[in-house]
Amino acid sequence: MSTLLTLLVTSSRRVTAFSPSIQRIATSAKSGRTLLETSPLFRPATNTATRRWMATVEAPAKKEDEVAELPTNDNDEDLLKIRHSSAHVMAMAVQQVFPEAQTTIGPWIDNGFYYDFFFPETIDAETGETVESRKLSDSDLKVVKKAMDKIVSKNYPITREEVSREEAKRRIEEIGEPFKLEILDSIKTEPITIYHIGDEWWDLCAGPHMESTGALPKKAIQLQSVAGAYWRGDEKREMLQRIYAIAWKDPKQLKQYKLLLEEAKKRDHRMLGKKLDLFSIQEEAGGGLVFWHPKGSKVRRMIEDFWKDEHVAQGYDVVYSPHIANINLWKTSGHFDFYRQDMFDQMDVDDEQFQIKPMNCPFHCLMYKDELRSYRDLPFRWAELGTVYRYERSGTLHGLMRVRGFTQDDAHIFCLPEQLQDEIVDVLSLTETILSRFGFDKYEIMLSTKPEKAVGSDAIWEEATKALEGALKVKGWDYTLDEGGGAFYGPKIDLKIRDAIGRQWQCSTVQCDFNLPDRFGLEYVSAEGTREQPIMVHRAIFGSIERFFGILIENCSGDFPFWLAPTQLRLLPVTDAVQDYCKDIARQAHKMGIRVEVDRGSERLAKQIRNAEKGRIPIMAVVGMQEMEANTLAVRSRKEGDLGSFAVQDLLAELARCSEEAIEMTTMGEKPVKEEVIEVVTEEVKEE
């Protein structure tokens, strides 16, 4: 697709072009007027200093936050029922089409549902030979979907039945479903509930479901793909085949979701990370380990510097801790017992075992315990960008979102019980300040309370929960209550952010901990002279630098806000004669904290501009002899369009201000631009 965008002609020797795709304009020999002037797109634009001629396609009006919000399982029970019932219908259809299939589990998920099947080897009835287990294909999915549609059309009633454990076991053995026997063993409550589809099929299930199959919108259900999955996630168990499906309430929602999928594909951080040279995962070094390239490292440094500055301003001390520790530390903390499967193997050091750290919190506990504390000393607020390492199966790794080595933006607060609510309010305010800087200001908040199995007294749980609730009320934030959903060691607040295309991401968390202070024997001397246990608060705002960076890339589609851009300004020399002038400007810009590059100038100007646009450079400045003689720069903003001509110092001062204030540059240049349109040449350039 060819697009005519802004062209500004400033001399007889060149055409200054600012756009992702460029056309140079030719003079009409007959009329003596340029094609620029005869174009219907031509219009005069007036600068405060002088009248300037430019041609530009009218940009469509920006429509902010145009993404319509789709319902979720959490806020739409009918949608959840559709997905749950659809999973049952799909399992029934699979067993109709492939009678040898054995069913396992089929939960609803964020965009639909999946169901896992086991296909055993079979015996050919005619030859008696063993037939390998079936491998589902895309064509098989089409057959299954047709069978599903027939089940929906027959409008079977979906009914609930309660049976004893013994009766459930008898029925499962009767139909030969060994995986269902394991599921039955894992159900600790009675009676056992079964859901039937007519008299044709049934499954162990707690519900909820639609009243009949005819209530399912078959045109809004689509089978997507087949993937492998180990039973119970255990690599030593059977390999199952998982069918993924998407399901919505109507075809309109399905279409909207597909559009979001297409948009998400364009924003994929793995693709953009490679395209923009931000980071890589080097398989030669091992999966799940992130290599930060120079451009990505610049962005990371800006994120970390901002994070540290805000924490220090809010009364935190930044600390550092080792990357490994004696295994006994992890036994004291309980991580070795409860999270051993997520930890790497230990290493032998001087006849002792050491563990590379999966968490930062035990180190902060040791630092607190280093001396006896007084109630007058509290609260302590210790923040650390601590890199941790956790074992993840290779099949679960996913770009920056699921890795084996990552940096947590960890902080721990040790406080008195009466200080807790104020500390939580401050944490929530700091979270808001930091996330909003990156454009995230829409949140979904969950408060999770005491689970069935927990440490700590009822009184301290109640006090801590009230403090969390009180903090949310002080902030005026709406939240959902998750009864019994807290960690075993304390209640918590979880915060999900919403990105530019409406997806939600779990990032921030604030958790009270009654467990680690007890395990490590943390104490302070109270006003009465007694030894008391402090309350410990775990909190993270990004979650991890790596994951947040991936979310940020996808949120802005790699087009970082000006203050974060790896390169904020690129100088585009028209001729080698201005290279030294460009380098001098670059030196001045560096001193002012502006991240600047000078194009090598080996390409034609149109190519230089195109490369800058593809590289998501926010500000470009074309530099020719005229600019060098006048000590000016002709400036174009990637987001705002042509900004005119600036004195060098004026431009650099404005860019430094924009970077400091985290805003985009919108100021128009004051310097006059000559109205010379002498030689122009038309060239069609296709968008890349």
C-alpha positions as CSV (number, residue, x, y, z in Angstrom):
1,M,0.0,0.0,0.0
2,S,1.4,3.4,-1.0
3,T,1.0,6.3,1.3
4,L,1.8,10.0,0.7
5,L,2.9,11.6,3.9
6,T,4.5,14.8,5.0
7,L,7.1,16.4,2.7
8,L,8.8,19.6,3.5
9,V,10.9,21.2,0.8
10,T,13.6,23.6,2.2
11,S,16.1,24.0,-0.5
12,S,16.8,23.5,-4.2
13,R,19.3,20.7,-3.4
14,R,17.1,18.3,-1.4
15,V,13.7,17.2,-0.3
16,T,13.2,16.8,3.5
17,A,10.9,13.9,4.1
18,F,9.5,12.8,7.4
19,S,7.4,9.6,7.3
20,P,7.4,5.8,7.3
21,S,6.9,5.8,3.6
22,I,8.0,8.7,1.4
23,Q,7.3,10.2,-2.0
24,R,9.5,12.8,-3.5
25,I,7.6,15.3,-5.5
26,A,8.3,16.3,-9.1
27,T,7.9,19.6,-10.9
28,S,5.3,19.9,-13.7
29,A,7.0,21.1,-16.8
30,K,3.9,22.5,-18.4
31,S,2.5,24.5,-15.5
32,G,5.8,25.4,-13.8
33,R,4.1,24.3,-10.6
34,T,5.2,21.3,-8.6
35,L,3.1,18.2,-8.3
36,L,3.1,19.0,-4.6
37,E,1.2,22.2,-5.3
38,T,-1.2,20.6,-7.8
39,S,-1.9,17.7,-5.5
40,P,-5.4,17.7,-3.9
41,L,-3.6,16.8,-0.7
42,F,-1.7,20.1,-0.8
43,R,-2.5,22.8,1.7
44,P,-0.5,25.6,3.2
45,A,0.5,25.3,6.9
46,T,1.5,28.3,8.9
47,N,4.3,28.3,11.4
48,T,4.4,31.1,14.0
49,A,7.6,32.3,12.4
50,T,6.8,31.8,8.7
51,R,4.5,30.3,6.2
52,R,5.6,26.8,5.2
53,W,4.3,24.5,2.4
54,M,3.7,20.9,3.1
55,A,1.6,18.0,1.7
56,T,0.1,15.5,4.1
57,V,-2.5,12.9,4.1
58,E,-5.2,13.8,6.7
59,A,-4.6,11.4,9.6
60,P,-7.8,9.8,10.9
61,A,-8.9,11.2,14.2
62,K,-7.4,9.3,17.1
63,K,-9.9,7.2,19.0
64,E,-8.7,6.6,22.5
65,D,-9.3,3.3,24.2
66,E,-11.5,2.0,21.3
67,V,-11.1,-1.6,22.5
68,A,-14.6,-2.8,23.5
69,E,-14.4,-4.9,26.7
70,L,-15.3,-8.5,26.3
71,P,-16.9,-10.3,29.3
72,T,-14.9,-12.7,31.5
73,N,-15.5,-15.8,33.4
74,D,-15.4,-13.7,36.6
75,N,-18.0,-11.2,35.7
76,D,-20.3,-13.2,33.5
77,E,-21.6,-16.5,34.9
78,D,-23.5,-17.4,31.7
79,L,-20.3,-17.2,29.7
80,L,-18.6,-19.5,32.3
81,K,-21.5,-22.0,32.0
82,I,-21.3,-21.9,28.2
83,R,-17.6,-22.8,28.3
84,H,-18.0,-25.5,30.9
85,S,-20.9,-27.1,29.1
86,S,-19.1,-26.8,25.8
87,A,-16.2,-28.7,27.2
88,H,-18.5,-31.6,28.1
89,V,-20.2,-31.5,24.7
90,M,-16.7,-31.7,23.0
91,A,-15.7,-34.7,25.2
92,M,-18.9,-36.4,24.3
93,A,-18.3,-35.7,20.6
94,V,-14.7,-36.9,20.7
95,Q,-15.9,-40.2,22.2
96,Q,-18.6,-40.5,19.6
97,V,-16.1,-40.1,16.8
98,F,-13.2,-42.0,18.4
99,P,-14.7,-44.5,20.8
100,E,-11.3,-45.5,22.2
101,A,-10.6,-42.1,23.6
102,Q,-10.4,-41.9,27.4
103,T,-11.4,-38.6,29.1
104,T,-9.5,-36.8,31.8
105,I,-10.1,-33.1,32.7
106,G,-11.8,-30.3,30.8
107,P,-11.8,-26.9,32.6
108,W,-12.9,-23.5,31.3
109,I,-10.1,-21.0,30.7
110,D,-9.9,-17.3,30.0
111,N,-11.0,-17.5,26.3
112,G,-12.8,-20.8,26.2
113,F,-11.9,-24.3,27.4
114,Y,-9.8,-27.4,26.8
115,Y,-10.2,-31.1,27.3
116,D,-7.4,-33.7,27.7
117,F,-7.8,-37.1,26.1
118,F,-5.8,-40.3,26.2
119,F,-5.7,-42.5,23.1
120,P,-4.5,-46.0,24.0
121,E,-3.1,-48.5,21.5
122,T,-5.8,-50.6,19.9
123,I,-6.0,-54.0,18.3
124,D,-7.1,-54.3,14.7
125,A,-10.2,-56.6,14.7
126,E,-9.4,-58.2,11.4
127,T,-5.6,-58.6,11.6
128,G,-5.1,-58.8,15.3
129,E,-2.2,-56.4,15.0
130,T,-1.5,-53.5,17.4
131,V,-2.5,-50.1,16.1
132,E,-0.6,-47.2,17.4
133,S,-2.4,-44.6,19.5
134,R,-4.3,-42.0,17.5
135,K,-2.7,-38.6,16.8
136,L,-5.3,-35.9,16.4
137,S,-5.1,-33.7,13.3
138,D,-6.7,-30.5,12.2
139,S,-9.1,-32.5,10.0
140,D,-10.1,-34.5,13.0
141,L,-11.1,-31.3,14.8
142,K,-13.5,-30.5,11.9
143,V,-15.1,-33.9,12.3
144,V,-15.4,-33.4,16.1
145,K,-16.9,-29.9,15.6
146,K,-19.6,-31.3,13.3
147,A,-20.4,-33.9,16.0
148,M,-20.6,-31.2,18.6
149,D,-23.1,-29.2,16.4
150,K,-25.3,-32.2,16.1
151,I,-25.3,-32.6,19.9
152,V,-26.2,-29.0,20.3
153,S,-29.0,-29.2,17.8
154,K,-30.6,-32.2,19.6
155,N,-31.0,-30.0,22.6
156,Y,-30.2,-32.7,25.2
157,P,-31.0,-31.6,28.8
158,I,-28.0,-31.2,31.1
159,T,-28.8,-32.5,34.5
160,R,-27.1,-32.8,37.9
161,E,-27.0,-36.0,40.0
162,E,-25.6,-36.7,43.4
163,V,-24.2,-40.2,44.1
164,S,-22.1,-41.9,46.7
165,R,-18.4,-42.4,46.3
166,E,-18.9,-46.1,45.9
167,E,-21.6,-45.6,43.2
168,A,-19.4,-43.2,41.3
169,K,-16.5,-45.7,41.4
170,R,-18.8,-48.5,40.2
171,R,-20.0,-46.4,37.2
172,I,-16.5,-45.3,36.2
173,E,-15.1,-48.9,36.3
174,E,-18.1,-49.9,34.2
175,I,-17.3,-47.6,31.4
176,G,-13.5,-48.1,31.6
177,E,-12.2,-44.6,32.5
178,P,-9.1,-45.1,34.6
179,F,-8.2,-41.4,34.8
180,K,-11.6,-40.7,36.2
181,L,-10.8,-43.1,39.1
182,E,-7.8,-40.9,39.9
183,I,-9.9,-37.8,39.8
184,L,-12.5,-39.4,42.1
185,D,-9.7,-40.3,44.6
186,S,-8.7,-36.6,44.6
187,I,-12.2,-35.4,45.5
188,K,-12.4,-35.1,49.3
189,T,-16.0,-34.0,49.6
190,E,-19.2,-35.9,49.4
191,P,-21.7,-36.5,47.8
192,I,-20.1,-36.9,44.4
193,T,-21.8,-34.8,41.7
194,I,-22.3,-36.0,38.1
195,Y,-23.6,-34.0,35.2
196,H,-25.5,-35.9,32.4
197,I,-26.0,-34.9,28.8
198,G,-29.4,-36.5,28.2
199,D,-29.0,-40.3,28.7
200,E,-26.0,-40.3,26.3
201,W,-23.0,-39.2,28.3
202,W,-21.9,-38.1,31.8
203,D,-18.9,-36.8,33.7
204,L,-17.7,-36.1,37.2
205,C,-18.2,-32.4,37.7
206,A,-19.1,-29.7,40.3
207,G,-20.8,-27.5,37.7
208,P,-22.2,-25.0,36.9
209,H,-23.7,-25.8,33.5
210,M,-26.3,-24.6,31.0
211,E,-29.8,-26.2,31.2
212,S,-29.5,-27.9,27.8
213,T,-27.1,-28.3,24.9
214,G,-29.5,-26.3,22.8
215,A,-28.6,-23.2,24.8
216,L,-25.0,-23.3,23.5
217,P,-24.2,-20.9,20.7
218,K,-22.5,-23.3,18.2
219,K,-21.5,-20.5,15.9
220,A,-19.6,-18.8,18.7
221,I,-17.6,-22.0,19.6
222,Q,-14.5,-22.9,17.6
223,L,-11.9,-25.7,18.1
224,Q,-8.5,-24.2,17.8
225,S,-5.6,-26.6,18.1
226,V,-4.2,-29.8,19.6
227,A,-1.3,-29.9,22.0
228,G,0.5,-32.5,24.2
229,A,0.2,-32.5,27.9
230,Y,1.4,-34.9,30.6
231,W,-1.2,-36.3,32.9
232,R,-1.0,-34.4,36.2
233,G,1.8,-32.4,34.6
234,D,4.1,-35.3,35.4
235,E,6.7,-36.2,32.7
236,K,6.7,-39.8,33.9
237,R,3.0,-40.2,33.3
238,E,0.9,-40.7,30.1
239,M,1.1,-38.2,27.3
240,L,-2.4,-36.8,26.6
241,Q,-3.8,-34.8,23.7
242,R,-5.3,-31.5,24.6
243,I,-7.9,-29.9,22.4
244,Y,-8.1,-26.1,22.9
245,A,-11.3,-24.3,22.0
246,I,-12.6,-20.7,22.2
247,A,-16.1,-20.0,23.2
248,W,-18.2,-16.8,23.5
249,K,-21.8,-15.9,24.0
250,D,-22.4,-15.0,20.3
251,P,-20.7,-14.8,17.0
252,K,-20.1,-11.0,17.4
253,Q,-18.0,-11.6,20.5
254,L,-16.1,-14.4,18.7
255,K,-15.3,-12.1,15.8
256,Q,-14.2,-9.4,18.2
257,Y,-11.9,-11.8,20.1
258,K,-10.4,-12.9,16.8
259,L,-9.6,-9.3,15.9
260,L,-7.9,-9.0,19.3
261,L,-5.9,-12.1,18.6
262,E,-4.7,-10.6,15.3
263,E,-3.8,-7.4,17.1
264,A,-2.0,-9.4,19.8
265,K,0.0,-11.3,17.2
266,K,1.2,-7.9,15.8
267,R,2.3,-6.9,19.3
268,D,4.0,-10.2,20.2
269,H,7.0,-9.2,22.4
270,R,9.1,-12.1,21.1
271,M,8.7,-10.9,17.5
272,L,9.2,-7.2,18.4
273,G,12.1,-8.0,20.7
274,K,14.0,-9.5,17.8
275,K,12.8,-6.9,15.2
276,L,13.9,-4.0,17.4
277,D,17.0,-5.8,18.7
278,L,16.0,-5.6,22.4
279,F,16.7,-9.1,23.8
280,S,17.1,-12.7,22.9
281,I,16.9,-16.2,24.3
282,Q,20.0,-18.1,23.3
283,E,19.2,-21.8,23.2
284,E,23.0,-22.5,23.2
285,A,23.1,-21.1,26.7
286,G,19.8,-22.7,27.8
287,G,16.1,-22.0,27.5
288,G,14.5,-19.4,29.7
289,L,17.6,-17.3,30.2
290,V,17.4,-13.7,28.9
291,F,20.1,-11.9,27.1
292,W,19.5,-8.1,27.2
293,H,20.9,-6.4,24.1
294,P,22.2,-2.8,24.3
295,K,18.8,-1.3,23.2
296,G,16.8,-3.4,25.6
297,S,19.3,-2.7,28.4
298,K,18.8,1.0,27.9
299,V,15.1,0.7,28.5
300,R,15.7,-1.7,31.4
301,R,18.1,0.9,33.0
302,M,15.5,3.6,32.7
303,I,12.8,1.4,34.3
304,E,15.1,0.4,37.1
305,D,16.4,3.9,37.8
306,F,12.9,5.3,37.9
307,W,11.9,2.4,40.3
308,K,14.8,3.1,42.6
309,D,14.3,6.8,42.6
310,E,10.6,6.5,43.5
311,H,11.3,4.0,46.3
312,V,14.0,6.1,47.8
313,A,11.7,9.1,47.7
314,Q,9.1,7.1,49.5
315,G,11.4,6.1,52.4
316,Y,12.7,2.8,51.2
317,D,16.3,1.7,51.5
318,V,17.7,-0.2,48.4
319,V,19.5,-3.4,49.5
320,Y,21.5,-6.2,47.7
321,S,21.7,-9.9,48.6
322,P,23.7,-12.9,47.4
323,H,22.6,-15.2,44.6
324,I,23.3,-18.4,46.5
325,A,23.0,-19.5,50.1
326,N,23.5,-22.6,52.2
327,I,20.6,-25.1,51.8
328,N,19.9,-24.8,55.5
329,L,18.5,-21.2,54.9
330,W,15.9,-22.6,52.5
331,K,15.0,-25.3,55.0
332,T,14.5,-22.7,57.7
333,S,12.3,-20.6,55.4
334,G,10.3,-23.6,54.3
335,H,11.0,-23.2,50.6
336,F,13.0,-26.5,50.4
337,D,9.9,-28.3,51.7
338,F,7.2,-26.5,49.9
339,Y,8.8,-25.3,46.6
340,R,11.5,-27.8,46.1
341,Q,10.1,-28.8,42.7
342,D,10.5,-25.2,41.5
343,M,14.1,-25.0,42.6
344,F,17.3,-26.0,40.8
345,D,19.4,-28.7,42.2
346,Q,21.9,-27.9,44.9
347,M,25.6,-27.6,44.4
348,D,28.4,-28.8,46.6
349,V,30.7,-26.2,48.1
350,D,33.3,-27.2,50.7
351,D,31.3,-30.3,51.7
352,E,28.2,-28.3,52.1
353,Q,25.2,-27.9,49.9
354,F,24.3,-24.5,48.5
355,Q,21.2,-23.4,46.6
356,I,20.9,-20.8,43.9
357,K,18.1,-18.5,45.2
358,P,14.5,-18.9,44.1
359,M,13.4,-16.0,46.4
360,N,14.8,-12.9,48.0
361,C,12.7,-12.8,51.2
362,P,14.9,-15.2,53.4
363,F,17.9,-12.9,52.9
364,H,15.9,-9.9,54.1
365,C,14.9,-11.9,57.2
366,L,18.6,-12.5,58.0
367,M,19.4,-8.8,57.6
368,Y,16.6,-7.9,60.0
369,K,17.8,-10.5,62.5
370,D,21.3,-9.2,62.3
371,E,20.6,-7.1,65.4
372,L,17.9,-6.6,68.0
373,R,15.4,-4.1,66.8
374,S,13.3,-1.6,68.9
375,Y,9.7,-0.6,68.2
376,R,11.1,2.9,67.6
377,D,13.1,1.6,64.6
378,L,10.1,0.2,62.8
379,P,9.0,0.3,60.0
380,F,11.9,-1.0,57.9
381,R,11.3,-0.7,54.1
382,W,13.9,-2.7,52.2
383,A,13.7,-2.9,48.4
384,E,15.8,-5.0,46.1
385,L,15.9,-5.7,42.4
386,G,17.0,-9.3,43.1
387,T,17.6,-11.8,40.4
388,V,16.2,-15.3,41.2
389,Y,16.3,-18.6,39.4
390,R,13.4,-21.1,39.3
391,Y,13.1,-24.4,37.5
392,E,10.5,-24.3,34.7
393,R,9.8,-27.2,32.4
394,S,11.0,-26.4,28.9
395,G,7.4,-26.8,27.5
396,T,6.2,-23.9,29.8
397,L,8.8,-21.4,28.8
398,H,7.5,-18.4,26.8
399,G,9.6,-15.4,25.8
400,L,9.9,-13.0,28.7
401,M,6.7,-14.1,30.3
402,R,7.9,-17.4,31.6
403,V,11.6,-17.7,32.2
404,R,14.1,-19.5,34.5
405,G,16.1,-16.5,35.6
406,F,14.3,-13.2,36.3
407,T,14.7,-10.1,38.5
408,Q,12.0,-9.5,41.0
409,D,11.2,-5.9,42.0
410,D,11.0,-7.2,45.6
411,A,10.5,-5.2,48.8
412,H,9.8,-6.2,52.3
413,I,8.3,-4.1,55.1
414,F,8.8,-5.0,58.8
415,C,6.3,-3.1,60.8
416,L,4.2,-2.9,64.0
417,P,0.6,-4.2,63.8
418,E,-0.7,-0.6,64.3
419,Q,1.4,0.6,61.4
420,L,0.1,-2.0,58.9
421,Q,-2.8,-0.1,57.3
422,D,-0.8,3.1,56.7
423,E,2.0,1.1,55.2
424,I,-0.4,-0.7,52.9
425,V,-1.9,2.6,51.8
426,D,1.6,3.9,51.0
427,V,2.4,0.7,49.0
428,L,-0.8,1.1,47.0
429,S,-0.1,4.8,46.3
430,L,3.5,3.9,45.2
431,T,2.1,1.2,43.0
432,E,-0.3,3.7,41.4
433,T,2.5,6.2,40.8
434,I,4.9,3.7,39.2
435,L,2.4,1.9,37.0
436,S,0.8,5.1,35.8
437,R,4.2,6.3,34.6
438,F,4.1,3.5,32.1
439,G,0.6,4.2,31.0
440,F,-1.2,1.6,33.1
441,D,-4.1,3.2,35.1
442,K,-6.8,0.6,34.8
443,Y,-6.8,-2.1,37.5
444,E,-8.7,-5.1,38.7
445,I,-8.1,-5.7,42.4
446,M,-8.6,-8.9,44.4
447,L,-8.5,-9.2,48.2
448,S,-7.9,-12.8,49.3
449,T,-8.6,-13.9,52.9
450,K,-7.7,-16.8,55.2
451,P,-7.7,-20.2,53.6
452,E,-8.6,-23.4,55.4
453,K,-5.0,-24.3,56.1
454,A,-3.1,-21.3,57.5
455,V,-0.4,-20.3,60.1
456,G,-1.0,-17.6,62.6
457,S,-3.9,-16.9,65.0
458,D,-7.4,-15.9,64.0
459,A,-6.9,-12.6,65.8
460,I,-3.8,-11.6,63.7
461,W,-5.5,-12.8,60.5
462,E,-8.5,-10.6,61.3
463,E,-6.4,-7.6,62.1
464,A,-4.3,-7.9,59.0
465,T,-7.3,-8.4,56.8
466,K,-9.0,-5.4,58.2
467,A,-5.8,-3.4,57.5
468,L,-5.8,-4.5,53.9
469,E,-9.5,-3.7,53.5
470,G,-9.0,-0.3,55.3
471,A,-6.2,0.6,52.9
472,L,-8.3,-0.2,49.9
473,K,-11.1,2.0,51.3
474,V,-8.7,4.8,52.0
475,K,-7.7,4.6,48.3
476,G,-11.3,4.5,47.2
477,W,-10.5,1.4,45.0
478,D,-13.2,-1.2,44.2
479,Y,-12.1,-4.7,44.8
480,T,-13.4,-8.3,44.6
481,L,-13.3,-10.4,47.8
482,D,-11.8,-13.9,47.3
483,E,-12.9,-15.7,50.5
484,G,-10.3,-18.3,51.5
485,G,-8.0,-17.4,48.6
486,G,-5.1,-16.0,50.7
487,A,-1.7,-17.6,51.0
488,F,-1.3,-20.0,54.0
489,Y,1.0,-17.3,55.6
490,G,-1.3,-14.3,55.3
491,P,-4.0,-12.3,53.4
492,K,-3.1,-10.5,50.2
493,I,-4.1,-7.9,47.6
494,D,-3.4,-8.8,44.0
495,L,-3.6,-6.2,41.2
496,K,-4.1,-6.9,37.5
497,I,-3.4,-4.2,34.9
498,R,-5.2,-3.8,31.6
499,D,-3.2,-3.2,28.4
500,A,-4.0,-1.2,25.2
501,I,-6.1,-4.0,23.7
502,G,-8.0,-4.9,26.9
503,R,-5.9,-7.9,28.1
504,Q,-5.4,-8.3,31.8
505,W,-2.0,-9.1,33.4
506,Q,-1.3,-10.0,36.9
507,C,1.6,-7.8,38.2
508,S,1.4,-6.2,41.6
509,T,0.9,-8.0,44.9
510,V,0.9,-7.0,48.5
511,Q,1.0,-9.9,51.0
512,C,1.1,-10.1,54.8
513,D,3.4,-12.8,56.2
514,F,3.0,-14.3,59.7
515,N,5.2,-17.4,58.7
516,L,8.7,-16.2,58.0
517,P,9.0,-13.9,61.1
518,D,8.1,-17.0,63.1
519,R,10.4,-19.3,61.3
520,F,13.3,-16.9,61.6
521,G,12.5,-15.8,65.1
522,L,12.2,-12.1,64.2
523,E,11.6,-9.8,67.1
524,Y,11.5,-6.3,68.3
525,V,11.5,-4.8,71.8
526,S,8.1,-3.2,72.5
527,A,7.4,0.0,74.5
528,E,6.8,-2.3,77.5
529,G,10.1,-4.0,77.1
530,T,8.7,-7.3,75.9
531,R,9.9,-9.2,72.8
532,E,7.2,-9.1,70.0
533,Q,7.1,-10.4,66.5
534,P,6.8,-7.8,63.7
535,I,4.5,-8.1,60.7
536,M,6.3,-8.8,57.5
537,V,4.8,-7.5,54.2
538,H,6.0,-8.9,50.8
539,R,5.2,-6.6,47.9
540,A,6.1,-6.3,44.2
541,I,4.9,-3.8,41.7
542,F,6.2,-5.1,38.4
543,G,6.3,-8.7,39.5
544,S,9.5,-9.2,37.6
545,I,11.5,-6.8,35.3
546,E,11.5,-9.4,32.5
547,R,7.7,-10.1,32.4
548,F,6.8,-6.4,32.9
549,F,9.1,-5.5,30.0
550,G,7.3,-8.1,27.8
551,I,3.9,-6.6,28.8
552,L,5.2,-3.1,28.1
553,I,6.4,-4.0,24.7
554,E,3.1,-5.5,23.8
555,N,1.1,-2.6,25.3
556,C,2.9,0.0,23.2
557,S,3.6,-2.4,20.3
558,G,7.3,-1.6,20.6
559,D,6.7,2.1,20.2
560,F,8.0,3.2,23.6
561,P,7.0,6.5,25.1
562,F,9.7,9.1,24.5
563,W,11.2,9.0,28.0
564,L,11.8,5.2,27.6
565,A,12.8,4.9,24.0
566,P,16.3,3.3,23.6
567,T,17.1,6.0,21.1
568,Q,15.2,9.2,21.6
569,L,16.7,11.3,18.7
570,R,18.3,10.2,15.5
571,L,20.2,12.7,13.4
572,L,19.9,12.1,9.6
573,P,22.8,13.7,7.7
574,V,22.1,14.6,4.1
575,T,25.7,14.9,3.1
576,D,29.1,13.8,4.6
577,A,29.9,17.5,5.0
578,V,27.6,17.7,8.0
579,Q,28.8,14.6,9.8
580,D,31.1,16.6,12.2
581,Y,28.2,19.0,12.9
582,C,26.0,16.0,13.8
583,K,28.6,14.4,16.1
584,D,29.0,17.7,17.9
585,I,25.2,17.9,18.5
586,A,25.2,14.3,19.6
587,R,27.9,15.1,22.2
588,Q,25.8,18.0,23.5
589,A,22.7,15.8,23.7
590,H,24.6,13.0,25.6
591,K,25.7,15.5,28.2
592,M,22.0,16.5,28.7
593,G,21.0,12.9,29.2
594,I,19.4,12.5,25.7
595,R,19.9,9.1,24.0
596,V,20.9,10.1,20.5
597,E,22.3,8.4,17.4
598,V,23.8,9.7,14.2
599,D,22.9,7.8,11.1
600,R,25.9,6.7,9.1
601,G,24.5,8.7,6.2
602,S,25.5,5.9,3.7
603,E,21.8,5.5,2.6
604,R,19.6,7.9,0.7
605,L,17.6,10.2,2.9
606,A,14.4,8.4,2.2
607,K,16.0,5.1,3.3
608,Q,17.4,6.8,6.5
609,I,13.9,8.1,7.4
610,R,12.3,4.7,6.7
611,N,14.9,2.9,8.9
612,A,14.2,5.4,11.7
613,E,10.5,4.8,11.4
614,K,10.9,1.0,11.4
615,G,13.2,1.3,14.4
616,R,10.5,3.2,16.3
617,I,12.7,6.3,16.8
618,P,10.4,9.0,18.3
619,I,12.3,12.1,17.1
620,M,14.2,12.5,13.8
621,A,16.1,15.5,12.6
622,V,17.3,16.0,9.0
623,V,20.6,17.8,8.8
624,G,21.8,19.5,5.6
625,M,24.1,22.4,4.8
626,Q,21.3,24.9,5.5
627,E,20.8,23.5,9.0
628,M,24.6,23.6,9.7
629,E,24.9,27.2,8.5
630,A,22.0,28.3,10.6
631,N,22.7,26.0,13.6
632,T,19.3,24.5,13.4
633,L,17.6,21.1,12.9
634,A,14.4,20.2,10.9
635,V,12.4,18.0,13.3
636,R,9.8,15.3,12.9
637,S,8.0,13.5,15.7
638,R,7.0,9.9,14.9
639,K,3.8,10.3,16.9
640,E,3.0,14.0,16.3
641,G,4.2,14.6,12.8
642,D,6.2,17.5,11.5
643,L,7.3,20.0,14.2
644,G,9.3,22.4,12.1
645,S,12.8,23.9,12.4
646,F,14.5,24.5,15.8
647,A,17.7,26.1,17.1
648,V,19.9,23.2,18.3
649,Q,20.0,24.3,22.0
650,D,16.2,25.0,22.0
651,L,15.5,21.5,20.7
652,L,17.9,19.7,23.1
653,A,16.4,21.7,26.0
654,E,12.9,20.7,25.0
655,L,13.8,17.0,24.5
656,A,15.5,17.0,28.0
657,R,12.3,18.5,29.5
658,C,10.1,16.0,27.8
659,S,12.2,13.1,28.9
660,E,12.3,14.3,32.5
661,E,8.5,14.9,32.6
662,A,7.7,11.7,30.6
663,I,5.7,13.5,27.9
664,E,5.8,13.5,24.1
665,M,7.3,16.5,22.3
666,T,4.5,18.6,20.8
667,T,6.2,22.1,20.6
668,M,6.3,23.7,17.2
669,G,9.6,25.2,15.9
670,E,10.0,28.9,15.8
671,K,12.7,29.2,13.2
672,P,11.7,30.3,9.6
673,V,11.8,27.8,6.8
674,K,12.5,29.1,3.3
675,E,9.7,28.7,0.8
676,E,11.9,27.4,-2.0
677,V,10.3,24.7,-4.1
678,I,12.6,24.4,-7.1
679,E,13.3,20.8,-7.8
680,V,11.2,17.9,-6.7
681,V,11.0,14.4,-8.0
682,T,8.1,11.9,-7.6
683,E,8.9,8.5,-6.2
684,E,6.4,5.8,-5.1
685,V,7.6,4.0,-2.0
686,K,5.7,1.1,-0.6
687,E,5.2,0.7,3.1
688,E,7.4,-2.1,4.6
